[in-house]
Amino acid sequence: MNQKIYEEYAKLAVEIGINLKEGQDVEITASTKCADFVKEIVKVCYEDKARSVKVEWLNEEIDKLRWLYEDEKVMSEVLTWQEEKAKYRAETLPCKIYVDDADPDAYNGIDLKKYAAVRKARYSVLKKYSDKEDNRNQWVIVAIPSVKWAKKVFPELSDDEAVSKLWEAIIKTMRLDQPDPVQAWKDHIDDLQEKSTKLNEMNLDYLEYKSSNGTDLTLKLQPNHYWISARETNMLGNDFTANMPTEEVFTMPKRDGVNGVVYSTKPLSLQGQLVENFKVTFKDGKCVEVSAEKGQDILENMLNMDENSRHLGEVALVPYDSPINQTGLLFSNTLFDENACCHLAFGEAFKNNIRGYENMSEEDFKKVGFNESINHVDFMVGSEDLDIVGVDHDGNRHQIFKNGVWAI
């Protein structure tokens, strides 16, 4: 990729993504294959007056060997230095940039029961530190192509051609093809903010989803819910944009208030394997049945990781004509695919989707039914003819989506 794209992309990650402030620390997590791009991010961070920049390198092939050969008990152990590191992060709150180039098939063949057990064990120790960081730091996820990811998207092309085509798609969806990408992102953020403001003013009680594919779902919203779009503001008053690209406006469902049936409209990538053409049935907020043409065991394994994985933590509205969907591609990467059309998410909810969350205690969150889970798994439900009607607390009906796109 040419140097100019690297430079402009790095600038987006730092200035729009984490929205770096002078004197802040930055931590970058990236694959060893992304070194050239990471170098540009580090440079921009220092030019924008970061105090320090540290890089944590990942390698999927080495990581997979651990999953294949290392004892489950050893992998589940959180060493003292690892816990101290998590504690230090929670206290110092570095801005975090995650660079994703993951091979969607990287972890094919690992023991899913072992995967679940290790995650549960480590989560139980480290959760208190992630909770302390939650809604206090600034972070962003961006992505660049790797050969294996690109070949997943374009299997018929050569390695170089596939990478080039995936770069084309990323450049377009990241607005890097605009004369001024930073300004283009500011305008886009303002547009999404306008939608979230309108939704918040409606004070909706529940949403009704209907589509010709069989989706017929009633989704009650959390009392005092708050719609958020691309621009988030943490508890310290700093703005940031967590996902780039992003096309969504999202909020919190009521944990026990979802009933009906919803059909997936795009494959879901889980642990390096695809779950395709699946149907989910909800009763009183809980997923009571799933059926999938492919990958049902993988989906059920995720749902059984903990009790709350069967409840929804997020409802997100994305128009079917989004720039990502217009590419016609299945990216096999949640960062992109979730922003192609409307989606829901199993598992963990976001605390900042409740008004006044800053003043709530953990006990307060439990009382309102906050869905806490080891998982947060987005799945796509948007379709070309999806209609979504919002009903407010006075019984007034508002057409939110018509034929898959915004109606407000």
Residue, then its C-alpha position, 0 to 999 in steps of 0.5 A: m500500500n502506498q505511503k500516503i494511504y498509510e499516513e492518512y489512515a494512521k491520522l484517522a485512527v489517532e485524531i478521529g479514533i482515539n482523539l488523542k490529547e497532548g500528554q496521553d499514553v497510547e498502547i497499540t495492539a497489532s499483528t507482527k504483519c502490520a509493522d509498517f502501518v503501526k510505525e505510521i501510527v506511532k509517528v502520528c501519536y508522537e507528532d500529536k504530542a503523546r507522552s509515550v507509545k507502546v506496542e503489543w505484538l500478536n501472531e496468530e500462528i504462534d497463538k494457535l500452537r498454544w491452543l493446540y498444545e498448551d495445557e488448559k490449566v496453564m492457559s487459564e492461569v493469570l500470572t502475577w505480572q499479567e494481573e499487575k499489567a491489567k491493574y496498571r492499565a486500569e489506573t493509567l488509562p492509556c488510549k488503545i488502538y487495535v489493528d485487526d488483520a485477522d485470518p477468519d480461519a486462524y483458529n479452525g481446529i481448536d478445542l471449543k470447550k477448552y477455549a470456553a473454559v480458559r476464557k471463563a477462568r481468565y475473565s473471573v480474575l481480570k474482570k475487575y480491571s476491565d470494569k475499572e477501565d470501562n467508559r474511562n479510556q479512549w479506544v478504536i479498532v481499525a483494520i488492514p488486509s492480510v493475505k489470508w483475510a483477503k483470500k477469504v474474501f476473494p478466494e478466486l484471486s491471486d494473493d496480491e490481487a486479493v490484498s489489493k481488492l480488499w484494500e480498495a474496499i477498506i479505502k472506500t468504507m473508511r472514506l480514505d478516498q475523500p479529498d479530506p478524510v478527517q473532515a469526511w469523518k467529522d461530517h459522517i459522525d455529525d450525520l449519525q449523531e443527528k439520528s441518535t438525537k432524534l431517537n432519544e427524543m422519541n423516548l421509545d418503549y419498544l421496537e417491532y421488527k418485520s421482514s419477508n424472511g420470517t423475522d417477527l420480533t418485538l424488542k423492548l428497550q431498557p428504561n432510561h435507555y440512551w442511543i449512541s452513535a459513532r461519537e462516544t464520550n467517556m466518563l472523563g469527558n473525552d470524545f472518541t470513535a471506537n469502531m472505524p468504520t462505523e455506520e450504526v446507532f445503538t442502544m440497550p434492549k431490556r434483558d427480559g423484554v425480547n419475544g419472537v423470531v429473527y433470521s440472520t441475513k449474513p454469515l457469522s464468523l465465530q472462532g474461525q468458523l462460519v455460522e450460516n442461515f440461522k434462526v433465533t427464537f426469543k421468549d421473555g428475553k432469552c434465546v430458547e432455540v437456534s437452528a442453523e444450516k451450518g455451524q449450529d454447534i459453534l453457535e450453541n457453544m458460544l450461547n452456553m458459555d454463560e447464562n447471559s450469552r442467551h440474552l441480548g446486550e445491544v440493538a443497532l440500527v444500520p441502513y441496508d444501503s450503507p457503504i459497507n453493504q454497497t460493496g457487496l462483500l462478506f468481509s468475514n470480519t465483524l468490524f465491517d460486517e456488523n456495519a453492513c446492516c441492522h444487527l443485534a448482539f448476544g451477551e454483554a451490554f454497554k453501560n453507557n447506553i443507560r442515562g446517568y450510568e456515570n452515577m450508578s453502582e454495580e448494584d444499581f446495574k444489577k437492579v435494572g437488569f444489566n446483561e453482563s456476559i463473557n461474550h458480545v457477539d453481533f449478528m446481522v438481521g438487516s434486510e432489503d425489506l426490513d421494517i422497524v416501528g418504534v412505539d413510545h410510552d404513550g402508544n404513538r407509533h414511529q416508522i424508524f426503518k422502511n424497506g431496510v433504510w432510515a425513515i426518520 
